[in-house]
């Protein structure tokens, strides 16, 4: 282990933030600082990360002031401050105030202009068209044209907000992260519910790709400051979340080799002139034998600890690039390992039958990890939080999963 000569500054206090802090600690034995607007259970009562929260920290009024204030204070220690975001909102703020932040912090993100294009789903699909990435057939609805729908494909279809950040802050009965409509009547009701709740942006309607969560996949990559892809790590989903507001989030991921995906997405990132972490959500379409991309996150994904669990510690690529200035060979990760965010019994009960034997194998051989249960960060409170999550999944999956079957 190298001497620790940097301080990780993590933006966020959720499970992504804890997985990032744990990854830093596993690789370098370093203690991280997590910043956010409120404390969350994932990063509380920890010996490896200190949490600092500030009211309205995710706003333009507070974020730059607090970041500069903290930067000035920590710079006195004489160590580089390595900045990494764990949410879309904080990523936006980094790109927006990069000129102010770069005096104090080391970070690697795309420009604000490119970020806005990639995170706007409508613009992203136009970029996919230009650079040759497969994506589902798409139709865009606005608040103004919502009564004049002419879908170029049939039902069922998927519906999701183009502006995920605006949608995130809305609260209304029946809200879901994404919707499935089996008829025009159902589609119109979904559209009315969303716009009546105050949403103002566009809605993305897509041809629904058949298949359960076992057809979903996730790809994370890191591109260094010079635009060279240094890491790619793919995992197939064995089980996704069933709670309505979290459908699409991964609860069980199995890493595997994906040479065709690696080649296609490396070319995309290089052609685009991308830098930093990139996170792609994919689904396999058996109708044409292709993986289709749904979106890109300009950061490592929420479940990114799956990489570290499998032996591909994602933060080391950031550190090699920004702190040690080392140019190592690109890693196209291939080793299988299981990451869980549900009780193992839940996975075995609800996993697709074709994957059950494989899931049993990894669980029996104890080749699986939970992000929040770390040998070097154990305490009674952390154990109770960890077990609370496992027990909760045993209770709510029988209730919500049956509605999706």
PyMOL commands that set and color helices and strands:
alter all, ss='L'
color gray80, all
select helices_A, chain A and resi 15-28+41-43+63-75+88-96+98-101+112-119+121-131+164-168+184-196+213-215+244-246+259-272+305-310+315-322+344-350+353-364+375-377+380-403
alter helices_A, ss='H'
color red, helices_A
select strands_A, chain A and resi 6-11+32-36+49-53+80-85+105-106+138-141+157-161+179-181+203-207+216-223+229-240+250-255+276-285+290-297+331-332+338-340+368-370
alter strands_A, ss='S'
color yellow, strands_A
deselect
rebuild
show_as cartoon
